């Protein structure tokens, strides 16, 4: 398998991406993985010499341009054809690589996923899933967390199925429970979207729907997949990130709250597109890049995209 990595994406690139690649190659026996490292050779080659790695395990693809975090995604992808993100999507779309990872411009990664890789036939809107550390030690998946600010009820039903498939095959949860985030537990609660989505989720025989959950239940053992529109999900995700920031500032060492360090899990998957795409946080360091490569590897090993295609 061939996994492509944007070496220039992220606040600490390319140093942390290089260190992440070194960590992956040194800690794991992955003879079946070849890495395609996309970035400016002038900046990468001196770092390769400093951080010794076997050149047989990777190929460098020169990308002289970088899409900066503040740039408009669509415009940047069109005008910067030689950027690391543009080249990464070209290699993935043409079948030269099997997965693509970047901690660069999130908007550009979303646009590239939707218009270069495209949605799987039958998926109305792809979504982004993010992890929520449960009090019981398990990970649940929150979906959508930002790709779709406005949704239709049918979208939430598809998000539930996409999340259930990811939870089953990547997070190893058998028959994962699906819950709808709402302002009350009773059927009929919520805004127009939630009221209309509830019966669709209830009637969907391909998921294990357990009803509504409130915000206070999000970190408890109530479900493995929590479904909402991207507007709500993004607010919840950013709130969860702030918890870890406060814990760090107060120098609190707590096993549970340490799990709010999202670098432990790497990036978040774009669910519902034709190839594995993983988006990392802009502040990703070596550990996060290592974990993103591991996730991409598992998605390929599990033939995860084909499993989604079969369901849809």
Secondary structure as the mmCIF struct_conf table of DSSP 4:
data_model
#
loop_
_struct_conf.conf_type_id
_struct_conf.id
_struct_conf.beg_label_comp_id
_struct_conf.beg_label_asym_id
_struct_conf.beg_label_seq_id
_struct_conf.end_label_comp_id
_struct_conf.end_label_asym_id
_struct_conf.end_label_seq_id
STRN STRN1 UNK A 2 UNK A 6
TURN_TY1_P TURN_TY1_P1 UNK A 7 UNK A 8
BEND BEND1 UNK A 10 UNK A 10
TURN_TY1_P TURN_TY1_P2 UNK A 11 UNK A 14
HELX_RH_AL_P HELX_RH_AL_P1 UNK A 15 UNK A 27
BEND BEND2 UNK A 28 UNK A 28
TURN_TY1_P TURN_TY1_P3 UNK A 31 UNK A 32
STRN STRN2 UNK A 34 UNK A 39
HELX_RH_AL_P HELX_RH_AL_P2 UNK A 41 UNK A 50
BEND BEND3 UNK A 51 UNK A 51
HELX_RH_3T_P HELX_RH_3T_P1 UNK A 55 UNK A 57
STRN STRN3 UNK A 58 UNK A 62
STRN STRN4 UNK A 65 UNK A 65
TURN_TY1_P TURN_TY1_P4 UNK A 69 UNK A 70
BEND BEND4 UNK A 71 UNK A 71
HELX_RH_AL_P HELX_RH_AL_P3 UNK A 73 UNK A 79
TURN_TY1_P TURN_TY1_P5 UNK A 81 UNK A 82
STRN STRN5 UNK A 83 UNK A 83
HELX_RH_AL_P HELX_RH_AL_P4 UNK A 84 UNK A 93
TURN_TY1_P TURN_TY1_P6 UNK A 94 UNK A 95
BEND BEND5 UNK A 96 UNK A 96
BEND BEND6 UNK A 98 UNK A 98
STRN STRN6 UNK A 99 UNK A 102
BEND BEND7 UNK A 104 UNK A 104
HELX_RH_AL_P HELX_RH_AL_P5 UNK A 106 UNK A 112
HELX_RH_PI_P HELX_RH_PI_P1 UNK A 113 UNK A 117
STRN STRN7 UNK A 119 UNK A 119
HELX_LH_PP_P HELX_LH_PP_P1 UNK A 120 UNK A 120
TURN_TY1_P TURN_TY1_P7 UNK A 121 UNK A 122
BEND BEND8 UNK A 124 UNK A 125
STRN STRN8 UNK A 127 UNK A 133
TURN_TY1_P TURN_TY1_P8 UNK A 135 UNK A 136
BEND BEND9 UNK A 137 UNK A 137
STRN STRN9 UNK A 139 UNK A 143
BEND BEND10 UNK A 145 UNK A 147
BEND BEND11 UNK A 149 UNK A 150
HELX_RH_AL_P HELX_RH_AL_P6 UNK A 153 UNK A 169
TURN_TY1_P TURN_TY1_P9 UNK A 170 UNK A 170
BEND BEND12 UNK A 171 UNK A 171
TURN_TY1_P TURN_TY1_P10 UNK A 174 UNK A 175
STRN STRN10 UNK A 177 UNK A 181
BEND BEND13 UNK A 183 UNK A 183
BEND BEND14 UNK A 185 UNK A 186
TURN_TY1_P TURN_TY1_P11 UNK A 187 UNK A 188
BEND BEND15 UNK A 190 UNK A 191
HELX_RH_AL_P HELX_RH_AL_P7 UNK A 192 UNK A 203
TURN_TY1_P TURN_TY1_P12 UNK A 205 UNK A 206
BEND BEND16 UNK A 207 UNK A 207
STRN STRN11 UNK A 208 UNK A 213
HELX_RH_3T_P HELX_RH_3T_P2 UNK A 215 UNK A 217
TURN_TY1_P TURN_TY1_P13 UNK A 218 UNK A 219
BEND BEND17 UNK A 220 UNK A 220
TURN_TY1_P TURN_TY1_P14 UNK A 221 UNK A 222
BEND BEND18 UNK A 224 UNK A 224
STRN STRN12 UNK A 225 UNK A 227
HELX_RH_AL_P HELX_RH_AL_P8 UNK A 230 UNK A 249
TURN_TY1_P TURN_TY1_P15 UNK A 250 UNK A 251
HELX_RH_AL_P HELX_RH_AL_P9 UNK A 255 UNK A 258
TURN_TY1_P TURN_TY1_P16 UNK A 259 UNK A 260
HELX_RH_3T_P HELX_RH_3T_P3 UNK A 262 UNK A 265
STRN STRN13 UNK A 268 UNK A 271
TURN_TY1_P TURN_TY1_P17 UNK A 272 UNK A 272
STRN STRN14 UNK A 273 UNK A 273
BEND BEND19 UNK A 274 UNK A 275
STRN STRN15 UNK A 276 UNK A 279
TURN_TY1_P TURN_TY1_P18 UNK A 282 UNK A 283
HELX_RH_AL_P HELX_RH_AL_P10 UNK A 286 UNK A 301
TURN_TY1_P TURN_TY1_P19 UNK A 302 UNK A 303
HELX_RH_AL_P HELX_RH_AL_P11 UNK A 304 UNK A 311
#
